[in-house]
Every structure is written in C-alpha cells, then in structure tokens.
C-alpha cells in the first residue's frame, strides 16, 4: 500500500511538472532582445547623468522602450508574471519622465539612481527570460 501511495505521489509531481512545462511561456528571442536593450541603455544613460541636456531625452527614450516591452509581453500566452514584471519596469521609467516633466531640476544622483534601478530590474527579468524552456 505504501509503494502504491508513493508511486501515485511521484506520478502526481511528475504530472504537475509536465503541466507547468506545457503551460509556461516559452523562450522568446524578441522579448529577450528588448530586455537586453533596456538593460544596456539604462547602463549607458546612468553614466551620462552628468549631462543635463541629454537626461530628459534619455529618460523619454527609456520610458518608450519599457512601454514597448510591456506591450509586447502582455500578449504572449501564459505570461502573467512576465507582464507584471514588465509593467513594474515601465512604471519606474515613467516615474523618471514624470519627474523631468515637473519642470523642477532633477539631480544627477536621482537620475543615476533611477537608471541603475531600471538596469537592476532588467537584469533580473533577463535572467528569468533566459531560463525559460526553449
């Protein structure tokens, strides 16, 4: 009886793993490319935060790219968690643009902090996307 229960338990776990693998979003090279571009751009924009002329255009460019990433990922099947992550990343970028749109000066430290936060979030998302089944 114990062997039968153990066998049923193992088959149940295997069945759950197979179900997760089938319903999980597969690796998408376009999604991975977008998040890679966001990560690299954020790194470069953070380094350029000392240039007040370019900070606002860089923030707008980042917000547009994160919005593209969010829109792209929301229509992938079975990608609920990916969509949440993309939305959170876009909110960070939109917050930076909103700060520039107030008309008040934005410190280079704040600019760098926001872009580093975007880069860190993009790095985490990139690792998750890269580990999806092919």
C-alpha positions, 0 to 999 in steps of 0.5 A, spaced: 500 500 500 505 504 501 509 503 494 502 504 491 501 511 495 508 513 493 508 511 486 501 515 485 505 521 489 511 521 484 506 520 478 502 526 481 509 531 481 511 528 475 504 530 472 504 537 475 511 538 472 509 536 465 503 541 466 507 547 468 512 545 462 506 545 457 503 551 460 509 556 461 511 561 456 516 559 452 523 562 450 522 568 446 528 571 442 524 578 441 522 579 448 529 577 450 532 582 445 528 588 448 530 586 455 537 586 453 536 593 450 533 596 456 538 593 460 544 596 456 541 603 455 539 604 462 547 602 463 549 607 458 544 613 460 546 612 468 553 614 466 551 620 462 547 623 468 552 628 468 549 631 462 543 635 463 541 636 456 541 629 454 537 626 461 530 628 459 531 625 452 534 619 455 529 618 460 523 619 454 527 614 450 527 609 456 520 610 458 518 608 450 522 602 450 519 599 457 512 601 454 514 597 448 516 591 452 510 591 456 506 591 450 509 586 447 509 581 453 502 582 455 500 578 449 504 572 449 500 566 452 501 564 459 505 570 461 502 573 467 508 574 471 512 576 465 507 582 464 507 584 471 514 584 471 514 588 465 509 593 467 513 594 474 519 596 469 515 601 465 512 604 471 519 606 474 521 609 467 515 613 467 516 615 474 523 618 471 519 622 465 514 624 470 519 627 474 523 631 468 516 633 466 515 637 473 519 642 470 523 642 477 531 640 476 532 633 477 539 631 480 544 627 477 544 622 483 536 621 482 537 620 475 543 615 476 539 612 481 533 611 477 537 608 471 541 603 475 534 601 478 531 600 471 538 596 469 537 592 476 530 590 474 532 588 467 537 584 469 533 580 473 527 579 468 533 577 463 535 572 467 528 569 468 527 570 460 533 566 459 531 560 463 525 559 460 524 552 456 526 553 449 
